[in-house]
């Protein structure tokens, strides 16, 4: 048995049709579903933060990535140059 857990449920996740703590008989099925969820969360959610997938034995966890500061000190708004 393999489980997919969402570590922190952001507002976009709560409004989505995705479910937390889903279980699968096969680790391969869980991995495929987790990768699909990760892709959906990183491409369809608001973009305020990214998500990353980690594996622990037969279980998978999707968590928010730590924010990465801009190397140049620019916020990326297009008005710094």
Secondary structure, DSSP 4 states (H G I P E B T S, - for coil): -EEEEESS--HHHHHSS--SSEEESSHHHHHHHHHHHHHHHHHHS-SSS-EEEEEETTEEEEEEPPPPPPTTS--SSS---
